Amino acid sequence: MVLSRKRLESIMISDNIVVTVLKIQRNKVRIGIDAPKKIPVLHSELQNQILKSPRVTPDARAELKNGVQSCT
């Protein structure tokens, strides 16, 4: 899916996630994400580094892949 949005326009994902375009400048877009704290929101590059790290347990890796964050 490809969507076009202007500054300050939003996209709803499910009932509880809102992605808003905050600023557009040259080749960068600044976005805001409003989501419940239990839903992890990471840069894809950071998620990939975490998943490849030998220090991450298999259970934590599976939770991250499934979009579940443990409550501690």
C-alpha positions as CSV (number, residue, x, y, z in Angstrom):
1,M,0.0,0.0,0.0
2,V,1.3,3.5,-0.8
3,L,-0.4,6.5,0.7
4,S,0.1,10.2,0.1
5,R,-0.2,12.6,3.0
6,K,0.4,16.3,3.5
7,R,1.9,18.0,6.5
8,L,-0.2,17.3,9.6
9,E,-2.3,14.6,8.0
10,S,-2.5,11.2,9.6
11,I,-2.9,7.6,8.9
12,M,-4.8,5.3,11.3
13,I,-3.5,1.8,11.8
14,S,-6.1,-0.3,13.6
15,D,-7.9,1.6,16.4
16,N,-4.9,2.6,18.4
17,I,-2.0,3.6,16.2
18,V,-1.8,7.0,14.5
19,V,1.0,8.0,12.2
20,T,1.2,11.8,11.5
21,V,3.4,13.6,9.0
22,L,4.9,16.4,11.1
23,K,7.4,18.0,8.7
24,I,8.5,17.6,5.1
25,Q,11.9,19.1,4.1
26,R,13.8,18.2,0.9
27,N,14.3,14.4,1.0
28,K,13.3,13.9,4.7
29,V,9.9,13.4,6.3
30,R,9.5,13.8,10.0
31,I,6.7,11.6,11.4
32,G,5.0,11.2,14.8
33,I,3.7,7.8,16.0
34,D,1.1,7.6,18.7
35,A,0.8,4.0,19.8
36,P,0.2,2.1,23.1
37,K,3.4,1.6,25.2
38,K,3.1,-2.2,24.8
39,I,3.7,-1.9,21.1
40,P,7.4,-1.5,20.2
41,V,8.2,1.2,17.7
42,L,11.7,0.9,16.3
43,H,13.7,2.1,13.3
44,S,14.0,-1.0,11.0
45,E,17.8,-0.7,11.1
46,L,17.8,-0.9,14.9
47,Q,15.4,-3.8,15.0
48,N,17.7,-5.7,12.5
49,Q,20.7,-5.0,14.7
50,I,18.9,-6.3,17.8
51,L,17.7,-9.4,16.0
52,K,21.3,-10.2,14.9
53,S,22.8,-9.6,18.3
54,P,24.1,-12.8,20.0
55,R,23.1,-11.3,23.3
56,V,19.4,-11.4,22.5
57,T,17.6,-14.6,23.8
58,P,15.6,-16.7,21.4
59,D,12.4,-15.8,23.3
60,A,13.1,-12.0,23.1
61,R,13.9,-12.4,19.4
62,A,10.6,-14.2,18.8
63,E,8.7,-11.5,20.7
64,L,10.3,-8.7,18.7
65,K,9.6,-10.4,15.4
66,N,5.9,-10.8,16.5
67,G,5.6,-7.2,17.7
68,V,5.1,-8.2,21.3
69,Q,6.9,-6.4,24.1
70,S,7.2,-8.1,27.5
71,C,5.9,-6.1,30.5
72,T,8.5,-6.0,33.3
